[in-house]
C-alpha cells in the first residue's frame, strides 16, 4: 500500500487529492510543520529534504509533486488522470512544472525568504514582491484556461492531475494578497474542484488529522 506524507494546506494537498481520485489503496500521514516534524530523524530518514510530499512505495520513496502526480496517474490508468497522447502529456507536465518551478517559488518568497537570504531587508523585499509575482503568474494561467473556452479543466475537457495541483496553488492566493476574483476562469476552476468528492474527502482528512 502507498503511504503519503502530507501537511495540510501545503503543495502535498494535490497528491492527496490525486490519490483520492485514483482509487488506489493508500494511507495519508500528517507531517506537522508547526511541531517541527519535518526536521525529526524519523521523517528525514524517509525524505532527507525535510519537505512534503513524500510517497512511500514498494519500490522506494518518491518526492516532488510533479513526479508523484505523474506516478499516481501511471499507476492507475483506469482513472484517466493524465493524457496518453505524447504531446498532450508533455503539455500537462509543462503546466505542472511551471507551478513547481515558478509559481511555488514566487509564493515561497513570502514565507520562506530565509532560504535565499540571511539579510532581513532582502527578505522583506522578497516578501513585498510576492503579490505581484503571483498575480503575474496567474495572469498567464488565466489565459491558458481562457483558451480552453467552456472546457472545465486545465487540459480542456479531460480532468488530469494538473487540476488538483492548480487547485492547491489557487488556494494560496488570498494569503499572498491576491484576490482570486481577478481571474474568473481560475476562480470557476477552483469552485468546480471544490465540489468533487475526492477533493472533499482530502480536505476533510486534512482537518481531521490536524485537529
C-alpha positions in Angstrom: 0.0 0.0 0.0 1.1 3.5 -0.7 1.9 5.9 2.1 1.7 9.7 1.5 3.4 12.1 3.9 1.5 15.3 3.7 0.9 18.6 5.5 -2.5 20.5 5.5 -2.6 23.4 3.0 0.8 22.5 1.5 1.6 21.5 -2.1 1.2 17.9 -0.9 -2.6 18.5 -1.0 -2.5 17.9 -4.8 -1.0 14.4 -4.4 -3.6 13.6 -1.6 -6.4 14.6 -3.9 -4.9 12.7 -6.8 -4.7 9.6 -4.7 -8.3 10.0 -3.6 -9.3 10.3 -7.3 -7.2 7.2 -8.3 -9.0 4.5 -6.4 -5.6 3.2 -5.2 -5.2 2.0 -1.6 -3.2 4.5 0.4 -2.6 5.9 3.8 -2.1 9.6 4.4 0.2 10.6 7.3 0.4 14.1 8.6 3.7 15.9 8.9 3.1 18.7 11.4 5.3 21.6 10.4 4.3 23.7 13.5 5.7 20.9 15.7 8.9 20.5 13.5 8.0 17.0 12.3 9.8 17.7 9.0 13.1 18.0 10.9 12.8 14.9 13.0 15.1 12.0 12.3 12.2 9.7 11.6 10.9 11.8 8.8 14.4 12.8 7.5 15.0 9.0 7.1 12.1 9.0 4.7 12.8 12.3 2.9 16.2 13.9 3.7 14.9 17.1 2.0 12.6 17.6 5.0 9.6 18.5 2.8 6.3 17.1 1.6 5.0 15.4 -0.3 6.8 12.1 0.1 5.2 9.0 -1.2 6.4 5.6 0.1 6.0 2.8 -2.5 7.1 -0.8 -2.6 10.0 0.3 -4.8 11.2 3.2 -2.7 10.3 6.8 -1.8 9.2 9.4 -4.4 9.4 13.1 -3.7 8.5 16.3 -5.7 4.9 16.9 -6.6 5.1 16.6 -10.4 6.8 13.3 -10.1 4.3 11.9 -7.6 1.4 13.2 -9.6 2.7 11.6 -12.8 3.3 8.3 -10.9 -0.2 8.2 -9.5 -1.6 8.8 -12.9 0.5 6.0 -14.4 -0.2 3.6 -11.6 -4.0 4.0 -12.0 -4.5 4.3 -15.8 -8.2 3.4 -15.4 -8.6 6.7 -13.6 -7.6 8.6 -16.8 -5.6 11.1 -14.7 -3.2 12.0 -17.4 -3.3 12.2 -21.2 -2.0 9.3 -23.2 -1.1 11.1 -26.4 2.6 12.2 -26.0 2.2 15.9 -26.9 -0.8 16.3 -24.6 1.1 14.5 -21.8 4.1 16.9 -22.3 1.7 19.9 -22.1 0.4 18.7 -18.8 3.9 18.2 -17.5 4.9 21.7 -18.7 1.9 23.1 -16.7 2.8 21.2 -13.6 6.4 22.1 -13.8 5.6 25.8 -14.2 3.6 25.6 -11.0 6.5 23.8 -9.2 9.4 25.8 -10.5 8.0 29.3 -10.8 4.7 29.8 -9.0 5.7 27.8 -5.9 9.0 29.8 -5.7 7.1 33.1 -6.0 4.8 32.0 -3.2 7.7 30.8 -1.0 9.5 34.2 -1.2 6.8 35.4 1.3 7.1 32.7 3.9 10.5 31.1 3.2 12.6 34.1 2.1 15.3 32.9 4.5 16.1 30.2 2.0 17.5 32.8 -0.3 19.0 35.4 2.0 20.0 35.9 5.6 19.6 39.7 5.2 16.4 41.0 6.9 15.9 43.8 4.4 16.3 41.4 1.4 13.8 39.1 3.0 11.3 41.9 3.4 11.9 43.0 -0.2 11.2 39.5 -1.5 8.0 39.2 0.6 6.8 42.6 -0.7 7.1 41.3 -4.2 5.0 38.1 -3.7 1.6 39.5 -4.5 2.8 41.0 -7.8 4.7 37.9 -8.8 1.7 35.6 -8.0 -0.6 38.0 -9.9 1.7 37.8 -12.9 1.9 34.0 -12.7 -1.9 33.7 -12.5 -2.4 36.1 -15.4 -0.7 33.5 -17.6 -2.6 30.7 -16.1 -5.9 32.6 -16.6 -5.0 33.0 -20.2 -4.3 29.3 -20.6 -7.7 28.4 -19.1 -9.5 31.0 -21.2 -8.1 29.4 -24.3 -9.9 26.2 -23.3 -13.2 28.1 -23.7 -16.1 26.3 -22.0 -14.0 23.3 -21.1 -13.8 22.6 -17.3 -10.2 21.5 -16.8 -6.6 22.5 -17.3 -6.2 20.1 -20.2 -9.6 21.0 -21.7 -12.4 18.5 -21.4 -10.3 15.8 -19.7 -9.6 16.0 -15.9 -6.0 15.3 -15.0 -3.6 15.5 -12.1 -2.9 19.1 -13.2 -6.2 20.1 -11.8 -5.6 19.3 -8.1 -2.2 20.9 -8.4 -3.7 24.2 -9.7 -6.5 23.9 -7.1 -3.9 23.8 -4.4 -2.0 26.8 -5.6 -5.2 28.8 -6.2 -5.9 28.3 -2.5 -2.8 30.2 -1.6 -3.7 33.4 -3.5 -5.7 35.1 -0.7 -2.8 34.6 1.8 -0.5 36.1 -0.8 -2.5 39.2 -1.1 -4.2 38.4 -4.4 -8.0 38.4 -4.9 -8.9 35.3 -6.9 -11.8 37.2 -8.3 -9.3 38.9 -10.6 -9.2 35.6 -12.5 -12.7 34.4 -13.4 -11.5 31.2 -15.2 -9.2 30.3 -12.3 -12.0 31.1 -9.8 -14.5 28.9 -11.7 -12.0 26.1 -11.8 -11.4 26.4 -8.0 -15.1 26.3 -7.3 -15.6 23.3 -9.6 -12.8 21.4 -8.0 -14.2 22.1 -4.5 -17.3 20.2 -5.4 -15.5 17.0 -6.4 -16.0 14.2 -3.9 -12.2 13.4 -3.9 -11.4 17.0 -3.0 -14.0 17.0 -0.2 -12.5 13.7 1.2 -8.9 15.0 1.1 -9.8 18.3 2.8 -11.8 16.5 5.4 -8.9 14.2 6.1 -6.6 17.2 6.5 -8.9 18.8 9.0 -9.4 15.5 11.0 -5.7 14.8 11.2 -4.8 18.4 12.0 -7.3 18.5 14.9 
